[in-house]
C-alpha cells in the first residue's frame, strides 16, 4: 500500500461494495480525508479499518457500531 486510495480502491481491497463504503462514510464509521470533492483514504486509515473489522466482527460493522 502506498499513498492515498479512492473509494473504488478501498472497496476492492476490503471486498465491500462502494455503496457500503459510502454508507460507512456518511455514518461516520470510518476515517477518511477530503481533497476538494474527492474522498481519499490513507494507508493508516485502511489499516485501522481492517483492525476494527477484525476486532468487532461483521455484524457490528454492518450496523455501524465501530
mmJSON file of the N, C-alpha and C atoms, coordinates in Angstrom:
{"data_MODEL":{"atom_site":{
"group_PDB":["ATOM","ATOM","ATOM","ATOM","ATOM","ATOM","ATOM","ATOM","ATOM","ATOM","ATOM","ATOM","ATOM","ATOM","ATOM","ATOM","ATOM","ATOM","ATOM","ATOM","ATOM","ATOM","ATOM","ATOM","ATOM","ATOM","ATOM","ATOM","ATOM","ATOM","ATOM","ATOM","ATOM","ATOM","ATOM","ATOM","ATOM","ATOM","ATOM","ATOM","ATOM","ATOM","ATOM","ATOM","ATOM","ATOM","ATOM","ATOM","ATOM","ATOM","ATOM","ATOM","ATOM","ATOM","ATOM","ATOM","ATOM","ATOM","ATOM","ATOM","ATOM","ATOM","ATOM","ATOM","ATOM","ATOM","ATOM","ATOM","ATOM","ATOM","ATOM","ATOM","ATOM","ATOM","ATOM","ATOM","ATOM","ATOM","ATOM","ATOM","ATOM","ATOM","ATOM","ATOM","ATOM","ATOM","ATOM","ATOM","ATOM","ATOM","ATOM","ATOM","ATOM","ATOM","ATOM","ATOM","ATOM","ATOM","ATOM","ATOM","ATOM","ATOM","ATOM","ATOM","ATOM","ATOM","ATOM","ATOM","ATOM","ATOM","ATOM","ATOM","ATOM","ATOM","ATOM","ATOM","ATOM","ATOM","ATOM","ATOM","ATOM","ATOM","ATOM","ATOM","ATOM","ATOM","ATOM","ATOM","ATOM","ATOM","ATOM","ATOM","ATOM","ATOM","ATOM","ATOM","ATOM","ATOM","ATOM","ATOM","ATOM","ATOM","ATOM","ATOM","ATOM","ATOM","ATOM","ATOM","ATOM","ATOM","ATOM","ATOM","ATOM","ATOM","ATOM","ATOM","ATOM","ATOM","ATOM","ATOM","ATOM","ATOM","ATOM","ATOM","ATOM","ATOM","ATOM","ATOM","ATOM","ATOM","ATOM","ATOM","ATOM","ATOM","ATOM","ATOM","ATOM","ATOM","ATOM","ATOM","ATOM","ATOM","ATOM","ATOM","ATOM","ATOM","ATOM","ATOM","ATOM","ATOM","ATOM","ATOM","ATOM","ATOM","ATOM","ATOM","ATOM","ATOM"],
"id":[1,2,3,4,5,6,7,8,9,10,11,12,13,14,15,16,17,18,19,20,21,22,23,24,25,26,27,28,29,30,31,32,33,34,35,36,37,38,39,40,41,42,43,44,45,46,47,48,49,50,51,52,53,54,55,56,57,58,59,60,61,62,63,64,65,66,67,68,69,70,71,72,73,74,75,76,77,78,79,80,81,82,83,84,85,86,87,88,89,90,91,92,93,94,95,96,97,98,99,100,101,102,103,104,105,106,107,108,109,110,111,112,113,114,115,116,117,118,119,120,121,122,123,124,125,126,127,128,129,130,131,132,133,134,135,136,137,138,139,140,141,142,143,144,145,146,147,148,149,150,151,152,153,154,155,156,157,158,159,160,161,162,163,164,165,166,167,168,169,170,171,172,173,174,175,176,177,178,179,180,181,182,183,184,185,186,187,188,189,190,191,192,193,194,195,196,197,198],
"type_symbol":["N","C","C","N","C","C","N","C","C","N","C","C","N","C","C","N","C","C","N","C","C","N","C","C","N","C","C","N","C","C","N","C","C","N","C","C","N","C","C","N","C","C","N","C","C","N","C","C","N","C","C","N","C","C","N","C","C","N","C","C","N","C","C","N","C","C","N","C","C","N","C","C","N","C","C","N","C","C","N","C","C","N","C","C","N","C","C","N","C","C","N","C","C","N","C","C","N","C","C","N","C","C","N","C","C","N","C","C","N","C","C","N","C","C","N","C","C","N","C","C","N","C","C","N","C","C","N","C","C","N","C","C","N","C","C","N","C","C","N","C","C","N","C","C","N","C","C","N","C","C","N","C","C","N","C","C","N","C","C","N","C","C","N","C","C","N","C","C","N","C","C","N","C","C","N","C","C","N","C","C","N","C","C","N","C","C","N","C","C","N","C","C","N","C","C","N","C","C"],
"label_atom_id":["N","CA","C","N","CA","C","N","CA","C","N","CA","C","N","CA","C","N","CA","C","N","CA","C","N","CA","C","N","CA","C","N","CA","C","N","CA","C","N","CA","C","N","CA","C","N","CA","C","N","CA","C","N","CA","C","N","CA","C","N","CA","C","N","CA","C","N","CA","C","N","CA","C","N","CA","C","N","CA","C","N","CA","C","N","CA","C","N","CA","C","N","CA","C","N","CA","C","N","CA","C","N","CA","C","N","CA","C","N","CA","C","N","CA","C","N","CA","C","N","CA","C","N","CA","C","N","CA","C","N","CA","C","N","CA","C","N","CA","C","N","CA","C","N","CA","C","N","CA","C","N","CA","C","N","CA","C","N","CA","C","N","CA","C","N","CA","C","N","CA","C","N","CA","C","N","CA","C","N","CA","C","N","CA","C","N","CA","C","N","CA","C","N","CA","C","N","CA","C","N","CA","C","N","CA","C","N","CA","C","N","CA","C","N","CA","C","N","CA","C","N","CA","C","N","CA","C","N","CA","C"],
"label_alt_id":[null,null,null,null,null,null,null,null,null,null,null,null,null,null,null,null,null,null,null,null,null,null,null,null,null,null,null,null,null,null,null,null,null,null,null,null,null,null,null,null,null,null,null,null,null,null,null,null,null,null,null,null,null,null,null,null,null,null,null,null,null,null,null,null,null,null,null,null,null,null,null,null,null,null,null,null,null,null,null,null,null,null,null,null,null,null,null,null,null,null,null,null,null,null,null,null,null,null,null,null,null,null,null,null,null,null,null,null,null,null,null,null,null,null,null,null,null,null,null,null,null,null,null,null,null,null,null,null,null,null,null,null,null,null,null,null,null,null,null,null,null,null,null,null,null,null,null,null,null,null,null,null,null,null,null,null,null,null,null,null,null,null,null,null,null,null,null,null,null,null,null,null,null,null,null,null,null,null,null,null,null,null,null,null,null,null,null,null,null,null,null,null,null,null,null,null,null,null],
"label_comp_id":["UNK","UNK","UNK","UNK","UNK","UNK","UNK","UNK","UNK","UNK","UNK","UNK","UNK","UNK","UNK","UNK","UNK","UNK","UNK","UNK","UNK","UNK","UNK","UNK","UNK","UNK","UNK","UNK","UNK","UNK","UNK","UNK","UNK","UNK","UNK","UNK","UNK","UNK","UNK","UNK","UNK","UNK","UNK","UNK","UNK","UNK","UNK","UNK","UNK","UNK","UNK","UNK","UNK","UNK","UNK","UNK","UNK","UNK","UNK","UNK","UNK","UNK","UNK","UNK","UNK","UNK","UNK","UNK","UNK","UNK","UNK","UNK","UNK","UNK","UNK","UNK","UNK","UNK","UNK","UNK","UNK","UNK","UNK","UNK","UNK","UNK","UNK","UNK","UNK","UNK","UNK","UNK","UNK","UNK","UNK","UNK","UNK","UNK","UNK","UNK","UNK","UNK","UNK","UNK","UNK","UNK","UNK","UNK","UNK","UNK","UNK","UNK","UNK","UNK","UNK","UNK","UNK","UNK","UNK","UNK","UNK","UNK","UNK","UNK","UNK","UNK","UNK","UNK","UNK","UNK","UNK","UNK","UNK","UNK","UNK","UNK","UNK","UNK","UNK","UNK","UNK","UNK","UNK","UNK","UNK","UNK","UNK","UNK","UNK","UNK","UNK","UNK","UNK","UNK","UNK","UNK","UNK","UNK","UNK","UNK","UNK","UNK","UNK","UNK","UNK","UNK","UNK","UNK","UNK","UNK","UNK","UNK","UNK","UNK","UNK","UNK","UNK","UNK","UNK","UNK","UNK","UNK","UNK","UNK","UNK","UNK","UNK","UNK","UNK","UNK","UNK","UNK","UNK","UNK","UNK","UNK","UNK","UNK"],
"label_asym_id":["A","A","A","A","A","A","A","A","A","A","A","A","A","A","A","A","A","A","A","A","A","A","A","A","A","A","A","A","A","A","A","A","A","A","A","A","A","A","A","A","A","A","A","A","A","A","A","A","A","A","A","A","A","A","A","A","A","A","A","A","A","A","A","A","A","A","A","A","A","A","A","A","A","A","A","A","A","A","A","A","A","A","A","A","A","A","A","A","A","A","A","A","A","A","A","A","A","A","A","A","A","A","A","A","A","A","A","A","A","A","A","A","A","A","A","A","A","A","A","A","A","A","A","A","A","A","A","A","A","A","A","A","A","A","A","A","A","A","A","A","A","A","A","A","A","A","A","A","A","A","A","A","A","A","A","A","A","A","A","A","A","A","A","A","A","A","A","A","A","A","A","A","A","A","A","A","A","A","A","A","A","A","A","A","A","A","A","A","A","A","A","A","A","A","A","A","A","A"],
"label_entity_id":["1","1","1","1","1","1","1","1","1","1","1","1","1","1","1","1","1","1","1","1","1","1","1","1","1","1","1","1","1","1","1","1","1","1","1","1","1","1","1","1","1","1","1","1","1","1","1","1","1","1","1","1","1","1","1","1","1","1","1","1","1","1","1","1","1","1","1","1","1","1","1","1","1","1","1","1","1","1","1","1","1","1","1","1","1","1","1","1","1","1","1","1","1","1","1","1","1","1","1","1","1","1","1","1","1","1","1","1","1","1","1","1","1","1","1","1","1","1","1","1","1","1","1","1","1","1","1","1","1","1","1","1","1","1","1","1","1","1","1","1","1","1","1","1","1","1","1","1","1","1","1","1","1","1","1","1","1","1","1","1","1","1","1","1","1","1","1","1","1","1","1","1","1","1","1","1","1","1","1","1","1","1","1","1","1","1","1","1","1","1","1","1","1","1","1","1","1","1"],
"label_seq_id":[1,1,1,2,2,2,3,3,3,4,4,4,5,5,5,6,6,6,7,7,7,8,8,8,9,9,9,10,10,10,11,11,11,12,12,12,13,13,13,14,14,14,15,15,15,16,16,16,17,17,17,18,18,18,19,19,19,20,20,20,21,21,21,22,22,22,23,23,23,24,24,24,25,25,25,26,26,26,27,27,27,28,28,28,29,29,29,30,30,30,31,31,31,32,32,32,33,33,33,34,34,34,35,35,35,36,36,36,37,37,37,38,38,38,39,39,39,40,40,40,41,41,41,42,42,42,43,43,43,44,44,44,45,45,45,46,46,46,47,47,47,48,48,48,49,49,49,50,50,50,51,51,51,52,52,52,53,53,53,54,54,54,55,55,55,56,56,56,57,57,57,58,58,58,59,59,59,60,60,60,61,61,61,62,62,62,63,63,63,64,64,64,65,65,65,66,66,66],
"pdbx_PDB_ins_code":[null,null,null,null,null,null,null,null,null,null,null,null,null,null,null,null,null,null,null,null,null,null,null,null,null,null,null,null,null,null,null,null,null,null,null,null,null,null,null,null,null,null,null,null,null,null,null,null,null,null,null,null,null,null,null,null,null,null,null,null,null,null,null,null,null,null,null,null,null,null,null,null,null,null,null,null,null,null,null,null,null,null,null,null,null,null,null,null,null,null,null,null,null,null,null,null,null,null,null,null,null,null,null,null,null,null,null,null,null,null,null,null,null,null,null,null,null,null,null,null,null,null,null,null,null,null,null,null,null,null,null,null,null,null,null,null,null,null,null,null,null,null,null,null,null,null,null,null,null,null,null,null,null,null,null,null,null,null,null,null,null,null,null,null,null,null,null,null,null,null,null,null,null,null,null,null,null,null,null,null,null,null,null,null,null,null,null,null,null,null,null,null,null,null,null,null,null,null],
"Cartn_x":[0.85,0.0,0.891,0.417,1.252,0.394,0.46,-0.226,-1.667,-2.483,-3.906,-4.737,-5.838,-6.679,-8.091,-8.719,-10.086,-11.085,-12.353,-13.424,-13.394,-13.185,-13.126,-11.985,-10.816,-9.669,-9.905,-10.51,-10.826,-11.844,-12.827,-13.845,-13.206,-12.274,-11.579,-10.746,-10.048,-9.171,-9.948,-11.068,-11.838,-12.937,-13.194,-14.239,-15.632,-15.872,-17.198,-17.621,-18.92,-19.401,-19.118,-19.102,-18.901,-20.003,-21.232,-22.338,-22.158,-21.595,-21.31,-20.256,-19.204,-18.145,-18.736,-19.56,-20.182,-21.116,-21.823,-22.708,-21.889,-20.784,-19.913,-19.379,-19.042,-18.562,-19.647,-20.854,-21.952,-22.343,-22.154,-22.467,-21.302,-20.172,-19.006,-18.301,-18.458,-17.9,-16.446,-15.977,-14.606,-13.915,-12.603,-11.854,-11.614,-11.618,-11.342,-10.867,-10.402,-9.92,-10.562,-10.886,-11.438,-10.36,-10.266,-9.421,-10.366,-10.836,-11.892,-13.16,-13.695,-14.895,-14.566,-13.306,-12.865,-12.647,-12.962,-12.737,-11.554,-10.631,-9.437,-9.177,-8.46,-8.096,-6.586,-5.954,-4.516,-4.282,-3.031,-2.668,-3.038,-2.802,-3.17,-4.672,-5.462,-6.921,-7.335,-6.754,-7.105,-6.705,-5.517,-5.069,-6.019,-6.429,-7.364,-8.722,-9.194,-10.471,-10.381,-9.279,-9.104,-9.031,-8.322,-8.236,-9.618,-10.402,-11.745,-12.628,-12.505,-13.282,-12.973,-11.706,-11.281,-11.73,-11.598,-11.918,-13.413,-14.229,-15.658,-16.504,-16.006,-16.76,-17.735,-18.267,-19.126,-20.41,-21.098,-22.407,-22.298,-21.316,-21.179,-20.785,-19.935,-19.533,-20.743,-21.536,-22.698,-23.733,-23.751,-24.691,-24.101,-22.863,-22.237,-21.816,-21.53,-21.169,-19.697,-18.909,-17.481,-17.103],
"Cartn_y":[-1.175,0.0,1.232,2.254,3.432,4.628,5.738,6.954,7.025,7.66,7.845,6.933,6.444,5.492,6.033,5.701,6.136,5.165,5.53,4.644,3.336,3.416,2.199,1.289,1.866,1.069,0.442,1.213,0.674,-0.455,-0.261,-1.281,-2.579,-2.465,-3.646,-4.325,-3.539,-4.096,-4.798,-4.202,-4.75,-5.711,-5.762,-6.65,-6.266,-4.95,-4.418,-3.549,-3.394,-2.579,-1.101,-0.334,1.107,1.734,1.256,1.831,1.595,0.446,0.188,1.148,1.378,2.315,3.711,4.156,5.483,5.569,4.48,4.475,4.632,3.886,3.997,5.421,6.052,7.438,8.349,8.224,9.106,8.884,7.666,7.359,7.685,8.087,8.421,7.209,6.061,4.817,4.589,5.239,5.018,6.356,6.4,7.635,7.869,9.133,9.473,10.917,11.311,12.669,13.189,14.47,15.1,15.931,15.768,16.612,17.284,18.47,19.096,18.286,17.797,16.961,15.475,15.145,13.751,13.209,11.941,11.259,10.325,10.389,9.55,8.911,7.796,7.055,6.868,7.08,6.831,5.365,4.966,3.601,3.337,4.304,4.141,4.014,4.77,4.64,3.209,2.655,1.304,0.278,0.439,-0.479,-0.411,0.795,0.943,0.333,0.477,-0.12,-1.646,-2.207,-3.664,-4.12,-3.383,-3.728,-3.684,-2.648,-2.541,-3.662,-3.981,-5.069,-6.376,-6.625,-7.849,-7.866,-6.742,-6.676,-6.78,-6.15,-6.077,-7.083,-7.638,-8.631,-8.017,-8.858,-8.433,-7.765,-8.309,-7.775,-6.324,-6.034,-4.68,-3.703,-4.131,-3.245,-2.87,-3.853,-3.584,-2.72,-2.745,-1.932,-0.585,-0.315,0.963,1.153,0.086,0.203,0.37,0.531,0.714,1.955],
"Cartn_z":[0.0,0.0,0.0,-0.681,-0.813,-1.215,-0.477,-0.872,-0.431,-1.277,-0.997,-1.891,-1.348,-2.059,-2.219,-3.332,-3.622,-2.995,-3.069,-2.594,-3.385,-4.696,-5.511,-5.081,-4.826,-4.405,-3.033,-2.112,-0.789,-0.908,-1.744,-1.968,-2.467,-3.401,-3.925,-2.85,-2.041,-1.009,0.1,0.515,1.632,1.199,-0.103,-0.649,-0.166,-0.069,0.222,-0.944,-1.145,-2.253,-2.007,-3.084,-2.97,-2.136,-2.295,-1.527,-0.031,0.344,1.758,2.273,1.506,1.895,2.07,1.117,1.219,2.426,2.724,3.895,5.17,5.272,6.434,6.579,5.457,5.493,6.03,5.496,5.926,7.38,7.882,9.278,10.216,9.645,10.464,11.036,10.414,10.938,10.542,9.483,9.041,8.809,9.057,8.83,7.341,6.928,5.533,5.463,4.297,4.058,2.783,2.787,1.589,0.908,-0.395,-1.232,-2.226,-1.865,-2.654,-2.475,-3.583,-3.528,-3.461,-3.586,-3.618,-2.208,-2.027,-0.758,-0.941,0.004,-0.054,1.304,1.262,2.462,2.449,3.606,3.711,4.043,3.956,4.327,5.779,6.654,8.071,8.253,7.474,7.53,7.205,6.161,5.721,6.785,7.346,8.398,9.591,9.982,11.105,10.795,9.564,9.167,9.284,8.807,8.877,10.329,11.169,12.593,13.243,12.943,13.517,13.014,11.732,11.147,11.863,12.13,12.797,14.257,14.939,16.362,16.637,15.801,16.092,15.337,14.285,13.535,12.552,11.702,10.601,11.051,12.029,12.433,12.892,13.738,14.256,13.181,12.236,11.146,10.315,9.948,9.101,9.803,11.13,11.868,12.281,11.884,12.157,13.599,14.318,15.726,15.977,14.982,15.185,14.545],
"occupancy":[1.0,1.0,1.0,1.0,1.0,1.0,1.0,1.0,1.0,1.0,1.0,1.0,1.0,1.0,1.0,1.0,1.0,1.0,1.0,1.0,1.0,1.0,1.0,1.0,1.0,1.0,1.0,1.0,1.0,1.0,1.0,1.0,1.0,1.0,1.0,1.0,1.0,1.0,1.0,1.0,1.0,1.0,1.0,1.0,1.0,1.0,1.0,1.0,1.0,1.0,1.0,1.0,1.0,1.0,1.0,1.0,1.0,1.0,1.0,1.0,1.0,1.0,1.0,1.0,1.0,1.0,1.0,1.0,1.0,1.0,1.0,1.0,1.0,1.0,1.0,1.0,1.0,1.0,1.0,1.0,1.0,1.0,1.0,1.0,1.0,1.0,1.0,1.0,1.0,1.0,1.0,1.0,1.0,1.0,1.0,1.0,1.0,1.0,1.0,1.0,1.0,1.0,1.0,1.0,1.0,1.0,1.0,1.0,1.0,1.0,1.0,1.0,1.0,1.0,1.0,1.0,1.0,1.0,1.0,1.0,1.0,1.0,1.0,1.0,1.0,1.0,1.0,1.0,1.0,1.0,1.0,1.0,1.0,1.0,1.0,1.0,1.0,1.0,1.0,1.0,1.0,1.0,1.0,1.0,1.0,1.0,1.0,1.0,1.0,1.0,1.0,1.0,1.0,1.0,1.0,1.0,1.0,1.0,1.0,1.0,1.0,1.0,1.0,1.0,1.0,1.0,1.0,1.0,1.0,1.0,1.0,1.0,1.0,1.0,1.0,1.0,1.0,1.0,1.0,1.0,1.0,1.0,1.0,1.0,1.0,1.0,1.0,1.0,1.0,1.0,1.0,1.0,1.0,1.0,1.0,1.0,1.0,1.0],
"B_iso_or_equiv":[0.0,0.0,0.0,0.0,0.0,0.0,0.0,0.0,0.0,0.0,0.0,0.0,0.0,0.0,0.0,0.0,0.0,0.0,0.0,0.0,0.0,0.0,0.0,0.0,0.0,0.0,0.0,0.0,0.0,0.0,0.0,0.0,0.0,0.0,0.0,0.0,0.0,0.0,0.0,0.0,0.0,0.0,0.0,0.0,0.0,0.0,0.0,0.0,0.0,0.0,0.0,0.0,0.0,0.0,0.0,0.0,0.0,0.0,0.0,0.0,0.0,0.0,0.0,0.0,0.0,0.0,0.0,0.0,0.0,0.0,0.0,0.0,0.0,0.0,0.0,0.0,0.0,0.0,0.0,0.0,0.0,0.0,0.0,0.0,0.0,0.0,0.0,0.0,0.0,0.0,0.0,0.0,0.0,0.0,0.0,0.0,0.0,0.0,0.0,0.0,0.0,0.0,0.0,0.0,0.0,0.0,0.0,0.0,0.0,0.0,0.0,0.0,0.0,0.0,0.0,0.0,0.0,0.0,0.0,0.0,0.0,0.0,0.0,0.0,0.0,0.0,0.0,0.0,0.0,0.0,0.0,0.0,0.0,0.0,0.0,0.0,0.0,0.0,0.0,0.0,0.0,0.0,0.0,0.0,0.0,0.0,0.0,0.0,0.0,0.0,0.0,0.0,0.0,0.0,0.0,0.0,0.0,0.0,0.0,0.0,0.0,0.0,0.0,0.0,0.0,0.0,0.0,0.0,0.0,0.0,0.0,0.0,0.0,0.0,0.0,0.0,0.0,0.0,0.0,0.0,0.0,0.0,0.0,0.0,0.0,0.0,0.0,0.0,0.0,0.0,0.0,0.0,0.0,0.0,0.0,0.0,0.0,0.0],
"pdbx_formal_charge":[null,null,null,null,null,null,null,null,null,null,null,null,null,null,null,null,null,null,null,null,null,null,null,null,null,null,null,null,null,null,null,null,null,null,null,null,null,null,null,null,null,null,null,null,null,null,null,null,null,null,null,null,null,null,null,null,null,null,null,null,null,null,null,null,null,null,null,null,null,null,null,null,null,null,null,null,null,null,null,null,null,null,null,null,null,null,null,null,null,null,null,null,null,null,null,null,null,null,null,null,null,null,null,null,null,null,null,null,null,null,null,null,null,null,null,null,null,null,null,null,null,null,null,null,null,null,null,null,null,null,null,null,null,null,null,null,null,null,null,null,null,null,null,null,null,null,null,null,null,null,null,null,null,null,null,null,null,null,null,null,null,null,null,null,null,null,null,null,null,null,null,null,null,null,null,null,null,null,null,null,null,null,null,null,null,null,null,null,null,null,null,null,null,null,null,null,null,null],
"auth_seq_id":[1,1,1,2,2,2,3,3,3,4,4,4,5,5,5,6,6,6,7,7,7,8,8,8,9,9,9,10,10,10,11,11,11,12,12,12,13,13,13,14,14,14,15,15,15,16,16,16,17,17,17,18,18,18,19,19,19,20,20,20,21,21,21,22,22,22,23,23,23,24,24,24,25,25,25,26,26,26,27,27,27,28,28,28,29,29,29,30,30,30,31,31,31,32,32,32,33,33,33,34,34,34,35,35,35,36,36,36,37,37,37,38,38,38,39,39,39,40,40,40,41,41,41,42,42,42,43,43,43,44,44,44,45,45,45,46,46,46,47,47,47,48,48,48,49,49,49,50,50,50,51,51,51,52,52,52,53,53,53,54,54,54,55,55,55,56,56,56,57,57,57,58,58,58,59,59,59,60,60,60,61,61,61,62,62,62,63,63,63,64,64,64,65,65,65,66,66,66],
"auth_comp_id":["UNK","UNK","UNK","UNK","UNK","UNK","UNK","UNK","UNK","UNK","UNK","UNK","UNK","UNK","UNK","UNK","UNK","UNK","UNK","UNK","UNK","UNK","UNK","UNK","UNK","UNK","UNK","UNK","UNK","UNK","UNK","UNK","UNK","UNK","UNK","UNK","UNK","UNK","UNK","UNK","UNK","UNK","UNK","UNK","UNK","UNK","UNK","UNK","UNK","UNK","UNK","UNK","UNK","UNK","UNK","UNK","UNK","UNK","UNK","UNK","UNK","UNK","UNK","UNK","UNK","UNK","UNK","UNK","UNK","UNK","UNK","UNK","UNK","UNK","UNK","UNK","UNK","UNK","UNK","UNK","UNK","UNK","UNK","UNK","UNK","UNK","UNK","UNK","UNK","UNK","UNK","UNK","UNK","UNK","UNK","UNK","UNK","UNK","UNK","UNK","UNK","UNK","UNK","UNK","UNK","UNK","UNK","UNK","UNK","UNK","UNK","UNK","UNK","UNK","UNK","UNK","UNK","UNK","UNK","UNK","UNK","UNK","UNK","UNK","UNK","UNK","UNK","UNK","UNK","UNK","UNK","UNK","UNK","UNK","UNK","UNK","UNK","UNK","UNK","UNK","UNK","UNK","UNK","UNK","UNK","UNK","UNK","UNK","UNK","UNK","UNK","UNK","UNK","UNK","UNK","UNK","UNK","UNK","UNK","UNK","UNK","UNK","UNK","UNK","UNK","UNK","UNK","UNK","UNK","UNK","UNK","UNK","UNK","UNK","UNK","UNK","UNK","UNK","UNK","UNK","UNK","UNK","UNK","UNK","UNK","UNK","UNK","UNK","UNK","UNK","UNK","UNK","UNK","UNK","UNK","UNK","UNK","UNK"],
"auth_asym_id":["A","A","A","A","A","A","A","A","A","A","A","A","A","A","A","A","A","A","A","A","A","A","A","A","A","A","A","A","A","A","A","A","A","A","A","A","A","A","A","A","A","A","A","A","A","A","A","A","A","A","A","A","A","A","A","A","A","A","A","A","A","A","A","A","A","A","A","A","A","A","A","A","A","A","A","A","A","A","A","A","A","A","A","A","A","A","A","A","A","A","A","A","A","A","A","A","A","A","A","A","A","A","A","A","A","A","A","A","A","A","A","A","A","A","A","A","A","A","A","A","A","A","A","A","A","A","A","A","A","A","A","A","A","A","A","A","A","A","A","A","A","A","A","A","A","A","A","A","A","A","A","A","A","A","A","A","A","A","A","A","A","A","A","A","A","A","A","A","A","A","A","A","A","A","A","A","A","A","A","A","A","A","A","A","A","A","A","A","A","A","A","A","A","A","A","A","A","A"],
"auth_atom_id":["N","CA","C","N","CA","C","N","CA","C","N","CA","C","N","CA","C","N","CA","C","N","CA","C","N","CA","C","N","CA","C","N","CA","C","N","CA","C","N","CA","C","N","CA","C","N","CA","C","N","CA","C","N","CA","C","N","CA","C","N","CA","C","N","CA","C","N","CA","C","N","CA","C","N","CA","C","N","CA","C","N","CA","C","N","CA","C","N","CA","C","N","CA","C","N","CA","C","N","CA","C","N","CA","C","N","CA","C","N","CA","C","N","CA","C","N","CA","C","N","CA","C","N","CA","C","N","CA","C","N","CA","C","N","CA","C","N","CA","C","N","CA","C","N","CA","C","N","CA","C","N","CA","C","N","CA","C","N","CA","C","N","CA","C","N","CA","C","N","CA","C","N","CA","C","N","CA","C","N","CA","C","N","CA","C","N","CA","C","N","CA","C","N","CA","C","N","CA","C","N","CA","C","N","CA","C","N","CA","C","N","CA","C","N","CA","C","N","CA","C","N","CA","C","N","CA","C","N","CA","C"],
"pdbx_PDB_model_num":[1,1,1,1,1,1,1,1,1,1,1,1,1,1,1,1,1,1,1,1,1,1,1,1,1,1,1,1,1,1,1,1,1,1,1,1,1,1,1,1,1,1,1,1,1,1,1,1,1,1,1,1,1,1,1,1,1,1,1,1,1,1,1,1,1,1,1,1,1,1,1,1,1,1,1,1,1,1,1,1,1,1,1,1,1,1,1,1,1,1,1,1,1,1,1,1,1,1,1,1,1,1,1,1,1,1,1,1,1,1,1,1,1,1,1,1,1,1,1,1,1,1,1,1,1,1,1,1,1,1,1,1,1,1,1,1,1,1,1,1,1,1,1,1,1,1,1,1,1,1,1,1,1,1,1,1,1,1,1,1,1,1,1,1,1,1,1,1,1,1,1,1,1,1,1,1,1,1,1,1,1,1,1,1,1,1,1,1,1,1,1,1,1,1,1,1,1,1]
}}}
